[in-house]
Amino acid sequence: MKKLLIDGYNLLRCRSCDIGDDLPLETQRDKLIQQVEHFSARQGYHTTLVFDNRVNPANLQRPSPALRVEYGPPGKEADDVIRQKVRRARSNRHLTVVTSDRAIHATARDHGATVIDSDSFFRMMVAGTPSPDQDNAPKAQADKYQTDLDELEVDYWKRLFEQGGDDD
């Protein structure tokens, strides 16, 4: 069974997300939930979408069998909930964690889960392509090129190397 564990607000705030900053946060969140639900159902994923705590937990419902939406308890961030879920899972072999948070990346990798940054996932979700999981990606190559650098850091180092190094 393929599983996705998604950092909800991290995905909602990624650069690729075009849901609309002019809308109220709850409307943005509901639109994201709908998009994730449709993607999960089409691709055959069992998905858990985790958001930071919600002041008014009314109307919490499971949108579909493919998607479970959770909110962290008061005083606990979604990041903590996600890391706890990764640590407690019996097997993370079929789990893909979606976040751009470095601490969650490290925890997920340390526990055998596949990790994809929020921008990449959002683009794949909108395009309707499946997200990478360990069954589809060669493990040796995925580990060989695994990095803790985010896109901005990679761009910085590319520019630095293109400039020809140091001037000493």
C-alpha positions in Angstrom: 0.0 0.0 0.0 1.5 3.3 -1.1 1.2 6.1 1.5 1.7 9.9 1.5 2.2 11.9 4.6 1.9 15.6 3.8 2.9 18.7 5.7 -0.3 20.7 4.9 0.6 24.3 5.4 4.1 23.7 4.0 2.5 22.5 0.8 0.0 25.3 0.8 2.8 27.9 1.2 5.2 26.5 -1.4 6.2 28.6 -4.4 4.4 26.4 -6.9 1.1 26.5 -5.1 -1.3 28.7 -7.0 -4.4 28.4 -4.9 -4.7 32.1 -4.2 -3.3 34.2 -1.4 -6.3 36.6 -1.8 -8.7 33.9 -0.4 -9.3 33.3 3.3 -6.9 30.7 4.8 -9.8 28.2 5.4 -10.8 28.4 1.8 -7.2 27.9 0.6 -6.9 24.9 2.9 -10.2 23.4 1.6 -9.1 23.8 -2.0 -5.8 22.2 -1.2 -7.6 19.3 0.5 -9.7 18.8 -2.6 -6.7 18.7 -4.9 -4.8 16.3 -2.7 -7.9 14.1 -2.4 -8.3 13.9 -6.2 -4.6 13.2 -6.7 -4.6 10.5 -4.0 -7.7 8.8 -5.4 -6.4 8.8 -9.0 -2.9 7.6 -8.1 -4.0 5.0 -5.5 -2.4 6.6 -2.4 -3.6 6.4 1.1 -2.8 10.0 2.2 -2.6 11.7 5.5 -2.6 15.5 5.3 -1.4 17.2 8.5 -2.0 20.8 9.4 -1.1 22.8 12.5 -3.8 22.9 15.2 -7.1 24.3 14.4 -8.9 26.8 16.7 -12.4 25.5 15.8 -12.2 21.8 15.1 -15.9 21.7 13.9 -16.7 20.1 10.6 -13.7 17.7 10.7 -14.6 15.0 8.3 -12.8 12.4 6.2 -13.1 13.7 2.6 -12.7 10.2 1.1 -11.2 6.8 1.8 -8.0 7.9 0.0 -7.5 11.0 2.3 -7.3 11.6 6.0 -7.0 15.2 7.3 -5.5 15.7 10.7 -4.8 18.8 12.8 -2.1 18.9 15.5 -3.4 19.2 19.0 -3.1 22.6 20.7 0.5 23.5 21.4 1.8 20.9 19.0 2.9 21.8 15.4 2.2 19.6 12.4 5.9 19.1 12.1 5.9 17.3 15.5 2.9 15.2 14.5 4.6 14.2 11.2 7.9 13.2 12.8 6.1 11.2 15.4 4.1 9.3 12.7 7.2 8.5 10.8 9.0 7.3 13.9 6.1 5.1 15.1 5.4 3.5 11.7 6.1 -0.2 11.6 7.5 0.1 8.1 8.2 3.2 6.0 9.2 1.4 2.9 6.1 2.5 1.0 5.8 5.9 2.6 6.5 9.2 0.9 6.7 12.3 3.1 6.0 15.6 1.4 7.6 18.7 3.0 10.3 21.2 2.5 11.1 21.2 6.3 14.7 20.0 6.8 14.1 18.4 10.2 11.2 16.3 8.8 13.4 15.4 5.8 16.1 14.1 8.1 13.7 12.1 10.3 11.9 10.6 7.3 15.2 9.6 5.6 16.6 8.2 8.8 13.5 6.0 9.1 13.5 4.7 5.5 10.8 6.9 4.0 11.1 8.6 0.6 11.0 12.4 0.8 9.9 14.9 -1.8 9.9 18.7 -1.4 6.6 20.5 -1.4 7.2 22.5 -4.7 8.1 19.3 -6.6 5.1 17.5 -5.2 2.7 20.3 -6.0 3.8 20.5 -9.6 3.4 16.7 -9.9 0.0 16.8 -8.3 -1.2 19.5 -10.7 0.2 17.6 -13.7 -1.4 14.4 -12.4 1.9 12.4 -12.4 2.6 9.9 -9.6 5.0 11.0 -6.9 8.2 9.0 -6.5 8.2 6.1 -4.1 10.8 3.5 -3.4 9.1 1.0 -5.7 9.5 3.2 -8.7 12.9 4.8 -8.1 16.2 2.9 -8.0 17.3 2.9 -4.3 21.0 3.2 -5.0 20.7 6.2 -7.3 18.2 7.9 -5.0 20.6 7.6 -2.0 23.6 8.7 -4.1 22.1 12.1 -5.0 20.3 12.7 -1.7 21.1 16.2 -0.4 20.1 18.4 2.5 20.3 21.5 0.4 17.1 23.3 -0.6 16.6 24.9 -4.0 18.0 28.3 -3.0 21.2 26.8 -1.7 21.6 24.7 -4.8 21.2 27.8 -7.0 23.7 29.7 -4.8 26.4 27.0 -5.2 25.7 26.7 -9.0 26.2 30.5 -9.4 29.4 30.3 -7.3 30.9 27.5 -9.3 29.9 29.1 -12.6 31.8 32.3 -11.5 35.0 30.2 -11.4 35.6 29.7 -7.7 37.5 32.1 -5.4 39.6 35.1 -6.3 42.4 34.6 -3.8 
